[in-house]
């Protein structure tokens, strides 16, 4: 595994993007739930449901 720094870098970047995406998604969901105004459903939410 020492000769695969690129694979490790890609894995770390994907993990970081996943964490950032989860935090942003949670903030978006929290904001839309607390503001109580009609919002357009995000495409990703419609696909996941």
VMD Tcl script that builds the backbone (N, CA, C; Angstrom):
set m [mol new atoms 147]
animate dup $m
set s [atomselect $m all]
$s set {name element resname resid chain x y z} {
  {N N UNK 1 A 0.824 -1.209 0.000}
  {CA C UNK 1 A 0.000 0.000 0.000}
  {C C UNK 1 A 0.864 1.268 0.000}
  {N N UNK 2 A 2.186 1.118 0.226}
  {CA C UNK 2 A 3.037 2.306 0.237}
  {C C UNK 2 A 3.167 2.913 -1.154}
  {N N UNK 3 A 3.052 2.071 -2.183}
  {CA C UNK 3 A 3.243 2.564 -3.546}
  {C C UNK 3 A 1.936 3.046 -4.166}
  {N N UNK 4 A 0.932 3.329 -3.351}
  {CA C UNK 4 A -0.346 3.807 -3.891}
  {C C UNK 4 A -0.794 5.095 -3.197}
  {N N UNK 5 A 0.036 6.131 -3.242}
  {CA C UNK 5 A -0.376 7.393 -2.585}
  {C C UNK 5 A -1.556 8.040 -3.302}
  {N N UNK 6 A -1.663 7.819 -4.609}
  {CA C UNK 6 A -2.775 8.408 -5.356}
  {C C UNK 6 A -4.100 7.823 -4.889}
  {N N UNK 7 A -4.123 6.514 -4.668}
  {CA C UNK 7 A -5.357 5.871 -4.207}
  {C C UNK 7 A -5.761 6.402 -2.833}
  {N N UNK 8 A -4.775 6.570 -1.960}
  {CA C UNK 8 A -5.062 7.093 -0.620}
  {C C UNK 8 A -5.579 8.526 -0.717}
  {N N UNK 9 A -4.965 9.322 -1.589}
  {CA C UNK 9 A -5.403 10.713 -1.749}
  {C C UNK 9 A -6.836 10.773 -2.265}
  {N N UNK 10 A -7.141 9.948 -3.254}
  {CA C UNK 10 A -8.500 9.931 -3.805}
  {C C UNK 10 A -9.499 9.513 -2.733}
  {N N UNK 11 A -9.135 8.515 -1.926}
  {CA C UNK 11 A -10.038 8.051 -0.871}
  {C C UNK 11 A -10.283 9.162 0.157}
  {N N UNK 12 A -9.228 9.881 0.521}
  {CA C UNK 12 A -9.384 10.968 1.494}
  {C C UNK 12 A -10.246 12.092 0.917}
  {N N UNK 13 A -10.040 12.410 -0.357}
  {CA C UNK 13 A -10.832 13.477 -0.982}
  {C C UNK 13 A -12.304 13.077 -1.040}
  {N N UNK 14 A -12.570 11.829 -1.411}
  {CA C UNK 14 A -13.963 11.369 -1.470}
  {C C UNK 14 A -14.599 11.402 -0.084}
  {N N UNK 15 A -13.851 10.999 0.933}
  {CA C UNK 15 A -14.386 11.016 2.298}
  {C C UNK 15 A -14.679 12.453 2.734}
  {N N UNK 16 A -13.774 13.376 2.404}
  {CA C UNK 16 A -13.975 14.776 2.778}
  {C C UNK 16 A -15.202 15.348 2.066}
  {N N UNK 17 A -15.356 15.026 0.776}
  {CA C UNK 17 A -16.521 15.515 0.035}
  {C C UNK 17 A -17.809 14.946 0.615}
  {N N UNK 18 A -17.759 13.691 1.026}
  {CA C UNK 18 A -18.952 13.072 1.607}
  {C C UNK 18 A -19.340 13.769 2.909}
  {N N UNK 19 A -18.352 14.070 3.744}
  {CA C UNK 19 A -18.626 14.744 5.017}
  {C C UNK 19 A -19.173 16.153 4.766}
  {N N UNK 20 A -18.527 16.883 3.866}
  {CA C UNK 20 A -18.981 18.249 3.569}
  {C C UNK 20 A -20.391 18.226 2.981}
  {N N UNK 21 A -20.636 17.281 2.091}
  {CA C UNK 21 A -21.962 17.175 1.496}
  {C C UNK 21 A -23.022 16.859 2.532}
  {N N UNK 22 A -22.687 15.970 3.468}
  {CA C UNK 22 A -23.648 15.606 4.509}
  {C C UNK 22 A -23.955 16.810 5.400}
  {N N UNK 23 A -22.920 17.586 5.739}
  {CA C UNK 23 A -23.133 18.766 6.588}
  {C C UNK 23 A -23.988 19.804 5.860}
  {N N UNK 24 A -23.670 20.054 4.587}
  {CA C UNK 24 A -24.454 21.030 3.826}
  {C C UNK 24 A -25.894 20.566 3.667}
  {N N UNK 25 A -26.082 19.269 3.418}
  {CA C UNK 25 A -27.443 18.730 3.251}
  {C C UNK 25 A -28.223 18.867 4.558}
  {N N UNK 26 A -27.545 18.614 5.708}
  {CA C UNK 26 A -28.221 18.734 7.002}
  {C C UNK 26 A -28.601 20.182 7.273}
  {N N UNK 27 A -27.697 21.110 6.935}
  {CA C UNK 27 A -28.004 22.526 7.137}
  {C C UNK 27 A -29.171 22.950 6.247}
  {N N UNK 28 A -29.188 22.487 5.002}
  {CA C UNK 28 A -30.281 22.830 4.090}
  {C C UNK 28 A -31.603 22.276 4.607}
  {N N UNK 29 A -31.593 21.030 5.047}
  {CA C UNK 29 A -32.814 20.409 5.565}
  {C C UNK 29 A -33.285 21.126 6.823}
  {N N UNK 30 A -32.352 21.499 7.700}
  {CA C UNK 30 A -32.702 22.194 8.933}
  {C C UNK 30 A -33.302 23.567 8.616}
  {N N UNK 31 A -32.707 24.288 7.664}
  {CA C UNK 31 A -33.219 25.610 7.304}
  {C C UNK 31 A -34.620 25.505 6.707}
  {N N UNK 32 A -34.818 24.572 5.792}
  {CA C UNK 32 A -36.128 24.462 5.151}
  {C C UNK 32 A -37.179 23.997 6.156}
  {N N UNK 33 A -36.777 23.229 7.162}
  {CA C UNK 33 A -37.740 22.735 8.145}
  {C C UNK 33 A -38.111 23.837 9.141}
  {N N UNK 34 A -37.195 24.786 9.393}
  {CA C UNK 34 A -37.453 25.792 10.420}
  {C C UNK 34 A -38.111 27.053 9.856}
  {N N UNK 35 A -37.938 27.304 8.560}
  {CA C UNK 35 A -38.444 28.565 8.001}
  {C C UNK 35 A -39.929 28.473 7.660}
  {N N UNK 36 A -40.439 27.280 7.389}
  {CA C UNK 36 A -41.869 27.080 7.133}
  {C C UNK 36 A -42.349 27.844 5.910}
  {N N UNK 37 A -41.608 27.801 4.835}
  {CA C UNK 37 A -42.073 28.430 3.600}
  {C C UNK 37 A -41.975 27.409 2.471}
  {N N UNK 38 A -42.808 27.514 1.468}
  {CA C UNK 38 A -42.762 26.540 0.367}
  {C C UNK 38 A -41.452 26.635 -0.391}
  {N N UNK 39 A -40.787 25.519 -0.525}
  {CA C UNK 39 A -39.518 25.493 -1.245}
  {C C UNK 39 A -39.599 24.417 -2.318}
  {N N UNK 40 A -38.853 24.616 -3.381}
  {CA C UNK 40 A -38.824 23.629 -4.459}
  {C C UNK 40 A -37.984 22.451 -4.009}
  {N N UNK 41 A -38.495 21.251 -4.235}
  {CA C UNK 41 A -37.780 20.060 -3.802}
  {C C UNK 41 A -36.500 19.894 -4.612}
  {N N UNK 42 A -35.357 19.734 -3.945}
  {CA C UNK 42 A -34.104 19.533 -4.676}
  {C C UNK 42 A -34.159 18.239 -5.483}
  {N N UNK 43 A -33.537 18.213 -6.647}
  {CA C UNK 43 A -33.554 16.997 -7.474}
  {C C UNK 43 A -32.984 15.785 -6.751}
  {N N UNK 44 A -31.929 15.989 -5.948}
  {CA C UNK 44 A -31.315 14.857 -5.245}
  {C C UNK 44 A -32.297 14.256 -4.245}
  {N N UNK 45 A -33.086 15.106 -3.579}
  {CA C UNK 45 A -34.049 14.591 -2.605}
  {C C UNK 45 A -35.131 13.789 -3.316}
  {N N UNK 46 A -35.577 14.280 -4.459}
  {CA C UNK 46 A -36.615 13.574 -5.211}
  {C C UNK 46 A -36.090 12.228 -5.703}
  {N N UNK 47 A -34.821 12.190 -6.095}
  {CA C UNK 47 A -34.244 10.933 -6.587}
  {C C UNK 47 A -34.064 9.953 -5.438}
  {N N UNK 48 A -33.617 10.456 -4.278}
  {CA C UNK 48 A -33.360 9.550 -3.150}
  {C C UNK 48 A -34.663 8.993 -2.590}
  {N N UNK 49 A -35.767 9.740 -2.732}
  {CA C UNK 49 A -37.046 9.238 -2.245}
  {C C UNK 49 A -37.724 8.418 -3.330}
}
mol reanalyze $m
mol bondsrecalc $m
mol representation Tube
mol addrep $m
